[in-house]
């Protein structure tokens, strides 16, 4: 059926044969994707163009399921497995006529089968794209638990703690059910598989007084995914703790663990955090997808001149580079890409991380463990006896860690670390607050990189919008530059789950230690003074970096306002 769509598009001159071949090759790499999704993601066509081509070919009306509200009263007339198998979904009923959206309405036998299943007099077909139908199936018919079980294997992480069985845990274990037929086991497996499929970064299992909900974080935004019965809350938490090899009898203290999931198409690590709340244990799973880890520095979002500056600094023989930003701003990806660039046979690289998120071959990664007094500061002391060339410290949190890190950076080692600050200039003030002397900062620190993430406009539903010139000026754009800005927004479609945003890009603020900046730091300049000086020197601020993404049509005005710090 997928190839048929490709042939239709080629026949109508919308797609070249070599483009169809490229889309088929892309689909072979990821069998979970439909051919139309590959065509759209490669930028060959938009979803509405494919829909118009199908309307023309089949000579029946087309429907955009991303904007059409399906009648929920008739959605269950056709079983989920039939909808999946034939790529169709019922959308409306008028008397004894059922309107069904098909990706391939030419199969008359399927229509007869549907008439028999639904007991209606006639089936009225309309055409929709494959991706839109699958998106509607997910939205209205929910997760296919049986299919999820078939495609998933759960492996317990061998590095976890032994499960401790106590008397108080007996009842919970019985509720969870040791056999694989348990409804809880099926539900958890389905949630994990669904999250992998939807590019989720975090899963939240949240108990409240009268309800229990599951939420997904996708591209930085939290959305409700499911609301299982409240009676399942305790059993779901216990199941997740068993999978992560945590102590299921302990419900008073927070716990952290890991688990590994293998589907037909990929293997995924999950970082698990359990927190006791007023109404039960909240469990948050962070998905660590190594296949999505971007280690190519040219694709991170740096502007050309910023990338040259960053590369020149990470190749210096000694000194410190600090990557700053709030949690979830992509600092780990930037650091890993820098380490991947430096990871050569003649380099000895050691990292102290809490936790180690991704395993990088050729780099000595150490997991922090406060229980045995293995902290950032103690790991750093050990690293200096291991003949390192490059040292990465997960985070500078206190004076002791900062002192050892700066000492290492001033004695022939390149040190890369992170700090939680809003922008690059405020990092200097934060270091002085920790207790690092200004003369040490100016003599040792080479570069500060502040970063944020902005949502990428979905290419499938990207459309230009009219914005008043004053709005752009209020954002900080020079009035003379306003005509150069063509602003876009995503309308919302099946490819982006109707959000208009698909994926994220980084914006950067690079703050090199120039002589003028060093002088200002030694004179005790404030954050505002340093920020003003940076602008005078022509350094790009976070806001300016975000505006460049807006100018290139990568992101939206809303994302610019949300993600960037306002210039002074």
N, C-alpha and C positions, 0 to 999 in steps of 0.2 A: 504493500500500500504506500509506504514511504517513497519508494522509487517512482511510483505512479505520479505522486505530487511533483517530484523533480522533473519528470517527463513533461507534465502539463506546463510547468514554468518555462522549460526550455522551448517547448513547442510554441508558446506565446511570445517568445523572444525576450522574456523578462530575466532569464538566467542563461549564461553561456555554459556550454558543456563542461569546460574546464572548472567553472565555479561549482557546478553540480558534483563533479569528481572530488573537489576540495571539501565540500560539505559532507560527502559520503565518507571520505577519509577521516574527517573530524568525528563523525558519528561512530566510526569503528574504534576510535581511541576511548570514547566514553559511551558505552552501549545504553546507558540510562537516558541519553538525550535522543529526542526525535529529530528527524532530518530537517523539518521546518525550523526547529530551534537552532540547529547548526547554521542554516542559511541566514537566519536573522542575526545570530551572534557574530558571524563572520562579516556582517555589514553588507551582504549582497542585496537583500530586500528587507522591507518592513512588513510587519504582520498584516497590515491592512492591504498591502499590495498583493500578498499571497491570497488573502480572502477574496479580493476582486477577481483574481485569476481563476479561482475555483468556482465562483459564481458564474463566470463566463463559460467555463468548460462544462459544468453540470446543468446550466440553464435553470437553476433554481435559486431562490433568495439566499443571501448570506446573512450571517448574524455575528455581531461582535460580542462574544460572551463576557468580555472584560467589563462591559458597561450594562449589559442586559441583566435584569434581576430575574433569576430562575424561580419558578413557583415551587416553594418548599413543600407544599402539600402533595405534589405528585412526584417528587424527586426519587422516592423509594419504590415507584412502580416497576422500575427495571433494576435487577440486582447489580451490585457493584462489579462483580466479576464479568458480567455481560458488557457493562459499559467499558470496562478496561479492555476486554478482548476485542471489541469491534470499534473502539474509539467513538463513543456516542454518549449523549446524555439527554434525558427528557427535560423540556424547558417550560411547556405550557400545555393545558388541556382545555378544549372547547367542546362541550357536549361529549360525543363519542369519538372525537378526533384528538389524537395525542401528537403534539408537535415535538419532534426529536431532532437535535442537532447532530449531524454526521460529519466525519471527516471524509468519508467515501460513501455518498448516498446512492451509488450505482448498484449496490448489492441488494437485489429485490428479495432474496431468500431471508436476509436478516430482517427486513421489514415485516415479512410474514411471521417470522418467529416472534418478533416484538408484539405484533397484533395478538398472537396467541397468548403470550406471557401476560400482557396488560389487560386482555379481554376488552379491547376497544374495537370499534368498527373500522377505523382507518388510522394509518400513521402518516402524518404530514412531515416530509423531510425538509430541513434547511441545512445549509452547509456552514461549517466553521473550521478554523485551523486546528490541526492536531494539538498544538501546544495550548491553545485556548480551551479546548475540550478537557484535556488532562488537568489543567489548572482548575476548571469548574468542578471536575470530579473530586479533586482534593478538597476544594472549598465546601461543597455541599454534601458529599457522601463520606467525608472523613477518611481516616487511615484504614487501609486494608490490613488488618492485623494478621490474618492467615498468611497473606503474601509476605509480610514483613518477617514472620517467623521462618519462612522457607529460605529467605535470602540472607539471614543474619546468623552469625555465630558469635557468642560472647566468650571472650577469654579473660580469665581473672589474671590480673597483673601479679607475676611471681615475686615482685619486689614489695608487695604490700605486707601489712602485719597479719599474723595468724588470726583467724576468726575466734573470738572468745564466746563460748556458749555458756550462758548463766541461766539460773532458774527463771529469772524474770523474762528471759528471751524466748522461752518455750512456746508461749501463746502466739507470739509474733511469727515464729518460724512456721507454726501450723497454719497461720493465716496466709503466709507467703506461699506455702505449698512447695514441697521439694520436687514434685514432678513438674514436667514442662507444660502440662495442660492447664496450669493455674492461670486464671484470668489476669492476675497481677503481672505474672511473667510475660504473658502475651502483650499486655498494655505497655509495659516498660520497653520491650523489644520493638514494638511498633513505634513508640515515641522516638527512640534512638535512631531507628532506620529513617523515619520521616525527617528528623532533624538533619541527618547527613545529606539527604536528598535535596533539602531546601537551603543548603549553605548556611545553616544556623551557626552562630558563634558561641552562644550560651543557651542552656535550657534551665528554667527555674521551676521547681516543684514547690508550691507554696500552700501551706495549710492556714485556713482562717477559722473563725468561730463556727460558721455554718456552711462553709464551702471549701473546696480544694481546687486549685487551678494550676495549669501548666502554661508557661509563657516561653516564647522563643525570642532571642535577640538576633535580628537579621539586619546587616548594614547599619548597626548602631542603634536601631529602634526596637523596642520591646513590643510584642504583640501576643495576645492570648491565642493559644493553640488548642487547648482542650480543657474541659472541666469534668474530670472523672468524679464518681460518687465520693462524698466526704469519707465514707466508711473505708475507702481504699488508701487513705493518706498514710496511715501508720505502716501498712503492708508494703506500699510502694517505697517508702523511705528505707524499710528493712531490706527489701530486695536490692536496692541500689547500694546499700552498705555491704551486703553479702558479696555482690559483684565486685566491689572495690576492696574487699578484704578488710573491712573496718569492724570495729567492735559493735555488734548490734545491740548488746545489752547496755551500752553507755549512751544515755540520752541527755545527760546534763552538760556535757562539754562539747565544744566544736571539734570536728574531726576532718582530716584531709586524706584523700587517697587517689588512686588512678584505676582506670579499667580500659580494656582494649576491645574494640568491636571490629569484626571483619564481615564485610558484605561481599556480594559477588564482584563488585567493581573496585572496592578500595578497603584499606585498613585505616581505622581511626582510633586515636588515643583520646581519652576523656580525663580531664582533671576534675576531681569530685570534692566538693566542700559541703559539709553538713553542719548546720547551725541550729541549736535549740531555740525555738521561739515560743511565744505565749501559748499557741495552739498546736504545737507539735514541731517536728524537725523540718526545717526548710533545706532542700538539697539543690545546689546549683552545679551544673556540669558545664565545664568549658571544653569545647571541641578543639582539639589540636590537630589540624589537618596539614600534614607536611607537604601534601601535593599542592596546596595553595600558598605555601611559604615562598615569597618572592625574594630570591637571592640575587637577581640581576639588578644592579644598582641603577641602570639606565631606565628601569621601568618603575621605580619607586615614586616618582613625581617631582624629582629635582629639576629645576631649570638648568640649562646648559652651563652657565657660569657658576651656579651653586654646586653643581656636580663636580666641576673641575676643582673648586675650592675644597670640597669635602674629600675628594680622592687625594689631593696633595697633602692634606693634613693626616689622613690615616696612614700615609706612607712615610711619615716622619719617624725617625729612629726612637724618639722619646717625647715625653710630654703627655698631656691629658686631653681627651675629647669627651665632652659631656652631652648626652642626648636627653632632652628634657620634654616634659609634657605630662598631662594627666593620665590616669589609668585608661587603657584602651585607645591610646593615640598612635599606636604603631611603633613604639620605641624598640620593642624586641625585634621586629622585622628589619628596621634600619641597622641595628647593631649586628644582627646575624648576617646581613648582606655585606657589611664592612668586614666581618671576620671571614666570610667566604672569599672576599677579594684578597685578604692577607694570607689565606690558608695555602701556603706553599711548602714544599718539602724542607726548605731551609729555615722555616719559622717554627718556633715553639710557642703555642698559644694555649693559655689556661683560662678557664672561666669559673667564676663562683656565682651560682644561680639559685634562686629560690622562687619557684621551682625550675628545674631544667625542662623547658617546654619542648624543644626539638633536639634530636640527636644529630650532631654534625661530625661526620667522620674526619679524622685528622686533627680534631681539637679536643683537648683534655677538659671535659666538663665535670664540675664538682657540684653535687646537690647539698645545699645547706641543711644542717641537722642540729638544731639547738639542744636536743636531748643529750648529745655527746659533745656539746660545746664547739660544734663546727659552725662558726658564724662567718660573716663576710670578713671581719677583721682577722680572725684566726686563720681563715683560708688564705687571705692575702699574705700573712706572715710566712705561711708554708710555701706559697707560690714563689716568693723571693729566694727560696733555697732550691728551687727546681729549675734554675737557669732559663727563665722565661724571656721571650722577646716581646710578646704581647699579652697583656692581662686584661680580662673583662670582669668587672665587678657588677653584679646585678643591680645594686642600688647603694648609693651613699646615704646612709640614714643617720649617722651619728659622728661625733668628733673623732672617735678612735678609728673608725673605718676611713674617714676623710684624711686623717693624718697619715696613715699607712699608705693610702692610695697616692697622695701627693708626693710622699717620700719615694715611692716606686717610680712615679712619673719623672722625678728629678734625678734619678740615678741610672738612666740608660734604658728605661722600659717605656713602651707605649701603653697607656692605660685608657680603657674605654669604660664608661659607666653611665648611669642614669640618675636623674634627680627629678622630683615632682615639683615643678614650678610652672607658672602660667606662660612665661615667655623667656627669651634669652637674657635680657638685661636683669630681670628679677633673680636669675640664677646666681649672679655675683653676690647680691645682698643675702641670699639664702646661705651661701657658703660662709660668708662672714658671720652670720648668725650661728652656724654650727660651730664656729671657732677657728676657721682657717684665716690666717693673717693675709691682708691685702697684698703684701710683697710676695707671698708664696703663690697666691692666685696669679699674679701678673707674670711671675717667672716660670710657672709650670703649665698653666692652662693654655692650650693652643686654640681651641675652638669650642663654642657652645652651639648646639643645634636644637632649636625648639620646633616642635611639630604638632600637627593636628590631623585629623582625617575628615574629609568632606565627601558627601555622597556623589557618586557618578550618575549623571542622567542616563536613564535606560535608552539605549540606541534604537530599540524597537518602537518606542512611542515618543521619541524626541521631537518636539515641535517648537518653532520660534514664538515668542510672546512679545507684546508691546509693553514697554516700561517707560514711564515718564522720565525725562532727562534729569529732573530734580532728585528722583529716587537714586539714580546712579551717582549723582554729585554728593548726596548725603552719605553714600557708602565710602566716600573718600576718593572718587575718581575725578581727575582734572577735567573741568568743563570742555577743554579742547580735545580730550580723548573720548568723550562720550559717543561721538558718531562712530568710533571704531568698535563699539560694543554691540554685538548681536546676541541678545539674551534668549536662552532656551529653557524649556521645562519638560518633564515627562508627563504625558497625559494619564499614564497608568494602563498597564496591559497584563496579559498572562505571563509574560517573561519576567516582570518585576513585581508580581503579586499585587498589581494595582497601586503601587507606591510611586511610580515614576523614577525610582532610584534603584540602580542595580550595581553593586560593588562600591568600593571607596577608593579615593586617591589621597595621597598625603600632600599637605602644604608645609613648607619649611621656612624657618627664619635662621639664617646663619650669622653668627656673631664672632668673627675672628679677633684675636687679641692684637689689634694694631697699636702703634705707639701712642696715638691720641687716646685710645680707650684705656690703655694701661695707666697713662697719666691721670685720667679721670678717676679710675678705681683707687689709685694711691692717694688721691685728694679726698676720698670718701664721697664720691658722687652718689646721688640717690638713683632709684630705679628710673624715675621720670627723666632725670638728666642724662642717664646712659642711653635711654631709648631715643631721646631727642638728638644726642650725638650720633647714634647709629644712623638715623635718618639723614643727618647732615652729611655723613660719609657715604651716603648712597646705598646703604645696606637694605636689602629687602626685608620688610616686616612680615609677620604672619598675615596681616590684612592684605598687604600688597601681593603676597604669594597667592592668596585666595582669589583676589581680583583677577590675576592673570589666568587662573583656572576658569573663572567666569567668562573672561574675554575669549578663551579658546573653545567655549561651549562645552566644557567638561562638567561643570556643576551649576547650581542654581543660586539665586540671590539669597534664598532662605538658608541654604547651607553656608554661604559666606558669612551671613550675620550670626549664625549659630556657632560656627567653628573658630572664627578668628578674633584675636584681641584687638580692640579699637586702638588706632594709633594716637599718639599725643602730638 
